[in-house]
Amino acid sequence: MKPGKSRIGSVEILISEDSATQREQLQHLLQEHGYSVEATSNGKKALAAARRRKPTLIMTDIVMPEMDGYDLCRAIKTDEKLKDIPVVLLTTLSDARDVVLGLECGADSFIRKPYDQRYLFARIDYLIMNLELRKNQKMQMGIEISLGGQRHVITAERQQILDLLISTYEQATRINEELEVANRELRDTQAQLVQSAKMASLGQLVAGVAHEINNPLAFVMSHQQTIERNLKNILLEAEPHLSVGGRDSLDKLRQRLADSAAGLERIRELVAKLRAFSRLDEGELKQIDIEEGIESVLVLLQHKLKDRIRINRNFEGKGNVLCYPGPLNQVIMNIISNAIDAIEGQGEITVSTARTDGMFVISVADTGTGIPEADRERVFDPFFTKKPVGEGTGLGLSISYGIVKRHGGTIEVRSKEGKGTEMIVKIPLRQPAARAGEGT
């Protein structure tokens, strides 16, 4: 059946809506769907228009000046020439009395604002297709009810009551679905805020520690170099006069100084990596070396690796990438930390990078316990975790998913139970300009 057509011929819809913006929007929407539409700004004008040219269906807002939607509906249903026209009330359904007053005035259906287009047209089609059936079912029911201390007497056809209650139930169901989606999004956002706050605090702590270490480290390294330089000058004069024992002591001294220099250099590298990781508060897109970020994360997780887990590096994605440095560090840390936790006893983690098809790819594969097939689709759900109570919040991968999505990328999990898991993150090498202005 073509839009705007029905078994009873062309469909003409009369709109009564005092809001010019909503009236024009609904009129345009219906006309785009193929219906013939006349729009009025209040109930009086709509009633006059209906008497002048009988429409197939009337859609009316409830709250309007001069004649509201209830009064318009009553006028239509008490007019012998118009009473068989289906009347749809446009409402927010924010008050239970809407349903009772709608039944009382003879309305046929509710459609909730703002409109869901699929439901809007489905309701219209349903009412039009049932016009002939409604004409043949004129058995009325008298019902007296009390709501909010007020008495209401409802006299309506069984089909009308059924239609109105069905439409009310459908709208209430849609409201409930929307609330569930909004609640889920709120929980996701709250989880991300909590985790981001924790990571920001960690970043500040790491930055502070790195700064405090860096100053005395520079002092010690400077003196180390002075000692080596002056000792070398002294030894040019003293070494020919040393005994065998003195020469042995000199060799040990040289070795200890070399070991000390190597240790200080290791501390310097560690501080540099800590400072790199601490960029968690950076909310702007920046060009960074992601492989450097991976090394920084590995330094911070060294206490969990110990001697039981070997790290294999397969870095082929050389060069800088435009991204949000801190959040991306957070993703890498979450994934590698999960890989470590998945390995019981000895094992390996292979961290790989590559550039392919305009994407920077980060892969973390472990030889851990793997993820059961039933759980694989849930790993990115907030608060989902298989860890014992107190050992995991179930937020890590959910947060990571949001961060990667914000970059316009993807995160994929591949796993075989008992054989290990691979997490694959893909980030576009070029970030759209629209995201370039975003903050954290």
C-alpha positions as CSV (number, residue, x, y, z in Angstrom):
1,M,0.0,0.0,0.0
2,K,1.4,3.4,-1.0
3,P,2.0,6.1,1.6
4,G,-1.0,8.4,1.9
5,K,-3.3,5.8,0.6
6,S,-5.6,3.3,2.4
7,R,-8.4,0.9,1.6
8,I,-10.8,3.8,2.0
9,G,-9.0,6.1,-0.5
10,S,-6.7,9.1,-0.1
11,V,-5.9,10.1,3.5
12,E,-6.5,13.6,4.6
13,I,-5.2,14.6,8.0
14,L,-6.2,17.6,10.0
15,I,-3.7,19.0,12.5
16,S,-4.5,21.3,15.5
17,E,-1.4,22.6,17.2
18,D,-0.8,26.1,18.7
19,S,3.0,25.9,18.4
20,A,3.9,27.1,15.0
21,T,7.3,25.3,15.0
22,Q,5.7,21.9,16.0
23,R,2.8,22.4,13.7
24,E,5.0,23.1,10.7
25,Q,7.3,20.2,11.6
26,L,4.5,17.7,11.9
27,Q,2.8,19.0,8.7
28,H,6.0,18.6,6.7
29,L,6.7,15.1,8.2
30,L,3.2,13.9,7.2
31,Q,3.3,15.5,3.7
32,E,6.7,13.9,3.1
33,H,5.0,10.6,3.8
34,G,2.4,11.3,1.2
35,Y,-0.6,12.4,3.3
36,S,-2.8,15.4,2.4
37,V,-2.5,17.8,5.4
38,E,-4.4,20.8,6.7
39,A,-2.9,22.5,9.7
40,T,-4.7,24.9,12.2
41,S,-3.5,26.7,15.3
42,N,-6.4,25.9,17.8
43,G,-9.4,23.7,18.4
44,K,-12.0,26.2,17.1
45,K,-10.3,26.6,13.8
46,A,-9.8,22.8,13.5
47,L,-13.5,22.1,14.2
48,A,-14.5,24.6,11.6
49,A,-12.1,23.1,9.1
50,A,-13.5,19.6,9.9
51,R,-17.1,20.7,9.3
52,R,-16.0,22.4,6.1
53,R,-14.2,19.4,4.7
54,K,-14.3,16.1,6.6
55,P,-10.8,14.7,7.1
56,T,-9.9,11.0,7.4
57,L,-8.1,11.6,10.8
58,I,-7.6,14.4,13.3
59,M,-4.4,15.0,15.3
60,T,-4.6,17.5,18.1
61,D,-2.4,18.9,20.8
62,I,-4.1,18.9,24.2
63,V,-3.0,22.3,25.6
64,M,-4.3,25.1,23.3
65,P,-6.0,28.5,23.6
66,E,-9.7,29.0,23.0
67,M,-10.5,25.3,22.6
68,D,-8.1,22.6,23.9
69,G,-7.7,19.1,22.6
70,Y,-10.2,17.5,24.9
71,D,-12.9,20.0,24.0
72,L,-12.2,19.6,20.3
73,C,-12.4,15.8,20.7
74,R,-15.7,16.1,22.5
75,A,-17.1,18.4,19.8
76,I,-16.0,15.9,17.1
77,K,-17.5,12.9,18.8
78,T,-20.8,14.6,19.5
79,D,-21.3,15.7,15.9
80,E,-23.2,13.1,13.9
81,K,-21.3,13.9,10.7
82,L,-17.9,13.8,12.3
83,K,-18.0,11.3,15.2
84,D,-16.6,8.4,13.2
85,I,-13.3,10.4,12.6
86,P,-10.4,8.9,14.6
87,V,-9.0,11.6,17.0
88,V,-5.4,11.3,18.1
89,L,-4.2,13.3,21.1
90,L,-0.6,14.6,21.0
91,T,0.8,14.7,24.5
92,T,3.8,14.1,26.7
93,L,1.8,11.5,28.7
94,S,3.2,13.1,31.9
95,D,0.0,12.8,33.9
96,A,-2.2,9.6,34.4
97,R,-5.2,11.9,34.0
98,D,-4.3,12.3,30.4
99,V,-5.5,8.7,29.7
100,V,-8.7,9.1,31.7
101,L,-9.6,12.4,30.2
102,G,-8.7,11.0,26.8
103,L,-11.2,8.2,27.2
104,E,-13.8,10.5,28.7
105,C,-13.7,12.8,25.7
106,G,-13.7,9.9,23.2
107,A,-10.2,10.1,21.9
108,D,-9.0,7.1,19.9
109,S,-5.2,7.2,20.5
110,F,-2.3,8.9,22.1
111,I,1.0,9.8,20.3
112,R,3.7,11.1,22.6
113,K,5.9,14.1,21.9
114,P,8.6,14.2,20.6
115,Y,7.5,11.9,17.8
116,D,9.0,8.6,16.9
117,Q,8.4,8.6,13.1
118,R,8.0,4.8,12.8
119,Y,5.5,4.7,15.6
120,L,3.7,7.8,14.3
121,F,3.0,6.3,10.9
122,A,2.3,2.8,12.3
123,R,-0.4,4.4,14.6
124,I,-1.9,6.4,11.7
125,D,-2.0,3.3,9.5
126,Y,-3.6,1.2,12.2
127,L,-6.4,3.7,12.9
128,I,-7.2,4.2,9.2
129,M,-7.2,0.4,8.5
130,N,-9.7,-0.1,11.4
131,L,-12.1,2.6,10.3
132,E,-14.6,0.2,8.7
133,L,-14.3,-2.2,11.6
134,R,-15.1,0.6,14.1
135,K,-18.2,1.6,12.1
136,N,-19.6,-1.9,12.6
137,Q,-18.9,-2.0,16.3
138,K,-21.1,0.5,18.0
139,M,-21.5,-1.3,21.3
140,Q,-20.8,1.3,24.1
141,M,-19.6,0.7,27.6
142,G,-20.3,2.9,30.6
143,I,-17.6,3.1,33.2
144,E,-17.4,5.4,36.3
145,I,-14.1,5.9,37.9
146,S,-12.5,8.3,40.5
147,L,-9.1,9.8,39.9
148,G,-7.4,12.4,42.1
149,G,-10.7,12.9,44.0
150,Q,-12.6,13.7,40.8
151,R,-15.4,11.5,39.3
152,H,-15.2,10.6,35.6
153,V,-17.9,8.9,33.6
154,I,-16.6,7.2,30.4
155,T,-19.0,6.1,27.7
156,A,-17.0,4.7,24.8
157,E,-17.0,1.9,22.2
158,R,-15.0,-1.2,23.2
159,Q,-12.7,-0.8,20.2
160,Q,-12.0,2.8,21.1
161,I,-11.1,1.9,24.7
162,L,-8.9,-0.9,23.4
163,D,-7.2,1.3,20.9
164,L,-6.5,4.1,23.4
165,L,-5.2,1.7,26.0
166,I,-3.0,-0.1,23.5
167,S,-1.5,3.2,22.3
168,T,-1.0,4.3,25.9
169,Y,0.7,1.0,26.7
170,E,2.9,1.3,23.6
171,Q,4.0,4.8,24.5
172,A,4.6,3.9,28.1
173,T,6.8,1.0,26.9
174,R,8.8,3.3,24.7
175,I,9.2,5.7,27.6
176,N,10.5,2.8,29.7
177,E,13.0,1.8,27.0
178,E,14.2,5.4,26.6
179,L,14.7,5.6,30.4
180,E,16.7,2.3,30.4
181,V,18.9,3.6,27.6
182,A,19.4,6.9,29.4
183,N,20.1,5.1,32.7
184,R,22.7,2.9,30.9
185,E,24.4,5.9,29.3
186,L,24.4,7.6,32.7
187,R,26.1,4.6,34.3
188,D,28.6,4.4,31.5
189,T,29.4,8.1,31.9
190,Q,29.6,7.9,35.6
191,A,31.9,4.9,35.4
192,Q,34.2,6.7,32.9
193,L,34.3,9.8,35.2
194,V,35.2,7.6,38.2
195,Q,37.9,5.8,36.3
196,S,39.2,9.0,34.7
197,A,39.5,10.6,38.1
198,K,41.5,7.7,39.4
199,M,43.8,7.7,36.5
200,A,44.2,11.5,36.7
201,S,45.2,11.1,40.4
202,L,47.6,8.4,39.4
203,G,49.1,10.7,36.7
204,Q,49.5,13.5,39.2
205,L,51.2,11.2,41.7
206,V,53.5,9.8,39.1
207,A,54.4,13.3,37.8
208,G,55.2,14.4,41.3
209,V,57.3,11.4,42.1
210,A,59.2,11.8,38.8
211,H,59.8,15.5,39.5
212,E,61.1,14.8,43.1
213,I,63.4,12.1,41.8
214,N,64.7,14.1,38.8
215,N,66.3,16.9,40.8
216,P,68.5,14.8,43.2
217,L,69.2,12.5,40.3
218,A,70.6,15.3,38.2
219,F,72.7,16.4,41.2
220,V,74.1,12.8,41.7
221,M,74.8,12.3,38.0
222,S,76.7,15.5,37.7
223,H,78.9,14.6,40.7
224,Q,79.4,11.1,39.3
225,Q,80.8,12.6,36.1
226,T,83.0,15.0,38.1
227,I,84.4,12.0,40.2
228,E,85.2,10.0,37.0
229,R,86.9,13.0,35.3
230,N,89.0,13.9,38.3
231,L,89.9,10.3,39.1
232,K,91.1,9.8,35.6
233,N,93.4,12.8,35.9
234,I,94.8,11.6,39.3
235,L,95.3,8.1,38.0
236,L,97.6,9.3,35.2
237,E,100.1,10.3,37.9
238,A,99.4,7.7,40.6
239,E,98.8,4.4,38.7
240,P,102.5,3.7,37.8
241,H,103.4,3.8,41.5
242,L,100.6,1.4,42.8
243,S,101.3,-2.0,44.2
244,V,99.6,-5.1,42.9
245,G,97.0,-4.9,45.6
246,G,96.5,-1.2,44.8
247,R,95.9,-2.0,41.1
248,D,93.3,-4.6,42.1
249,S,91.5,-2.0,44.2
250,L,91.7,0.4,41.4
251,D,90.1,-2.1,39.0
252,K,87.3,-2.6,41.5
253,L,86.8,1.1,41.8
254,R,86.5,1.6,38.1
255,Q,84.0,-1.3,37.9
256,R,81.9,0.1,40.7
257,L,81.9,3.6,39.1
258,A,80.8,2.0,35.8
259,D,78.0,0.1,37.6
260,S,76.9,3.2,39.4
261,A,76.8,5.2,36.1
262,A,74.7,2.4,34.5
263,G,72.4,2.4,37.5
264,L,72.0,6.2,37.4
265,E,71.2,6.0,33.7
266,R,68.6,3.4,34.3
267,I,67.0,5.7,36.9
268,R,67.1,8.5,34.4
269,E,65.3,6.4,31.8
270,L,62.7,5.3,34.4
271,V,62.0,8.9,35.3
272,A,61.6,9.8,31.7
273,K,59.1,7.0,31.2
274,L,57.2,8.0,34.3
275,R,57.0,11.6,33.1
276,A,55.8,10.3,29.7
277,F,53.0,8.3,31.3
278,S,51.9,11.1,33.6
279,R,50.5,13.0,30.6
280,L,47.1,11.7,31.7
281,D,45.7,15.3,32.0
282,E,46.4,16.2,28.5
283,G,43.0,16.7,26.8
284,E,44.2,17.9,23.4
285,L,45.1,15.9,20.4
286,K,48.9,15.7,20.1
287,Q,51.5,13.8,18.1
288,I,53.1,11.2,20.2
289,D,55.2,8.1,19.9
290,I,52.7,5.3,21.0
291,E,55.5,2.8,21.3
292,E,57.1,5.1,23.9
293,G,53.8,5.1,25.8
294,I,53.8,1.3,25.7
295,E,57.2,1.2,27.3
296,S,56.1,3.7,29.9
297,V,53.2,1.4,30.8
298,L,55.5,-1.7,31.0
299,V,57.7,0.2,33.4
300,L,54.8,0.9,35.7
301,L,53.6,-2.7,35.6
302,Q,57.0,-4.2,36.1
303,H,56.1,-5.1,39.7
304,K,53.3,-7.4,38.3
305,L,55.4,-8.9,35.6
306,K,58.3,-9.9,37.9
307,D,60.2,-12.9,36.6
308,R,57.2,-15.0,35.6
309,I,56.0,-13.2,32.5
310,R,58.1,-12.5,29.5
311,I,57.3,-9.5,27.3
312,N,57.8,-9.9,23.5
313,R,57.9,-6.7,21.5
314,N,57.1,-6.6,17.8
315,F,57.1,-2.9,17.0
316,E,56.5,-2.0,13.4
317,G,54.4,1.1,13.7
318,K,57.2,3.6,13.8
319,G,56.5,7.3,13.9
320,N,54.2,9.6,15.8
321,V,50.4,9.4,15.9
322,L,47.8,12.1,16.5
323,C,45.8,11.1,19.6
324,Y,44.8,12.0,23.1
325,P,48.0,10.9,24.9
326,G,46.7,10.4,28.5
327,P,43.5,8.5,27.6
328,L,45.4,6.3,25.1
329,N,48.0,5.5,27.8
330,Q,45.0,4.5,30.0
331,V,43.7,2.1,27.3
332,I,47.2,0.5,26.9
333,M,47.6,0.1,30.7
334,N,44.1,-1.5,31.1
335,I,44.7,-4.0,28.3
336,I,48.2,-5.0,29.4
337,S,47.2,-5.2,33.1
338,N,44.3,-7.5,32.1
339,A,46.7,-9.7,30.1
340,I,49.0,-10.0,33.2
341,D,46.1,-11.0,35.4
342,A,44.9,-13.6,32.9
343,I,48.2,-15.5,33.2
344,E,48.5,-17.9,36.1
345,G,52.2,-18.7,36.8
346,Q,54.6,-18.5,33.9
347,G,53.6,-17.0,30.5
348,E,54.2,-14.5,27.7
349,I,52.7,-11.3,26.5
350,T,53.4,-10.1,22.9
351,V,52.8,-6.4,22.3
352,S,52.8,-5.5,18.6
353,T,52.3,-2.3,16.6
354,A,51.7,-1.7,12.9
355,R,50.4,0.8,10.4
356,T,47.8,-0.6,7.9
357,D,44.9,0.8,5.9
358,G,45.1,4.2,7.5
359,M,45.0,2.8,11.0
360,F,47.6,2.5,13.8
361,V,47.2,-1.0,15.2
362,I,48.1,-2.1,18.8
363,S,47.9,-5.8,19.6
364,V,48.3,-7.3,23.0
365,A,48.3,-11.1,23.0
366,D,48.7,-13.3,26.2
367,T,49.1,-17.0,26.9
368,G,46.5,-16.8,29.8
369,T,43.4,-18.6,30.6
370,G,41.3,-17.1,27.7
371,I,37.7,-15.9,27.8
372,P,34.7,-18.3,27.7
373,E,32.7,-17.9,24.6
374,A,29.6,-16.9,26.6
375,D,31.4,-13.9,28.1
376,R,33.2,-12.5,25.0
377,E,30.3,-10.2,24.0
378,R,30.1,-8.9,27.6
379,V,33.7,-7.9,28.2
380,F,33.1,-4.3,27.3
381,D,30.0,-4.0,29.5
382,P,30.4,-1.7,32.5
383,F,31.0,-3.6,35.8
384,F,31.3,-7.0,34.1
385,T,34.2,-8.9,35.7
386,K,35.1,-12.5,36.5
387,K,37.6,-11.4,39.2
388,P,36.9,-12.0,42.8
389,V,35.2,-9.3,44.8
390,G,37.6,-6.5,45.7
391,E,40.0,-7.4,42.9
392,G,38.3,-5.8,39.9
393,T,35.6,-3.2,39.2
394,G,34.8,-4.3,35.6
395,L,35.3,-0.8,34.4
396,G,38.7,-1.1,32.6
397,L,37.6,-2.4,29.2
398,S,34.4,-0.4,29.3
399,I,36.4,2.8,29.7
400,S,38.9,1.7,27.1
401,Y,36.1,1.0,24.6
402,G,34.8,4.6,25.1
403,I,38.2,6.1,24.7
404,V,39.0,4.2,21.5
405,K,35.5,5.1,20.1
406,R,36.2,8.7,20.9
407,H,39.3,8.4,18.7
408,G,37.1,7.1,15.9
409,G,38.8,3.7,16.3
410,T,37.8,0.1,17.2
411,I,38.7,-2.4,19.8
412,E,38.4,-6.2,19.2
413,V,38.8,-9.2,21.3
414,R,39.9,-12.6,20.1
415,S,40.2,-15.5,22.5
416,K,40.3,-19.2,22.9
417,E,39.5,-20.6,26.3
418,G,42.6,-22.1,27.9
419,K,44.9,-20.8,25.2
420,G,44.9,-17.0,25.6
421,T,43.5,-13.7,24.5
422,E,44.4,-11.0,22.0
423,M,43.1,-7.5,22.2
424,I,43.4,-5.4,19.0
425,V,43.1,-1.6,19.1
426,K,42.9,0.4,15.9
427,I,43.2,4.2,15.9
428,P,42.9,6.3,12.7
429,L,46.2,7.9,11.7
430,R,44.2,11.0,10.8
431,Q,41.7,12.4,13.3
432,P,38.7,14.2,11.9
433,A,38.7,18.0,12.4
434,A,35.5,17.8,14.4
435,R,37.2,15.8,17.1
436,A,40.3,18.0,17.1
437,G,38.5,20.6,19.2
438,E,37.2,18.3,21.9
439,G,38.5,18.2,25.4
440,T,38.6,15.2,27.7
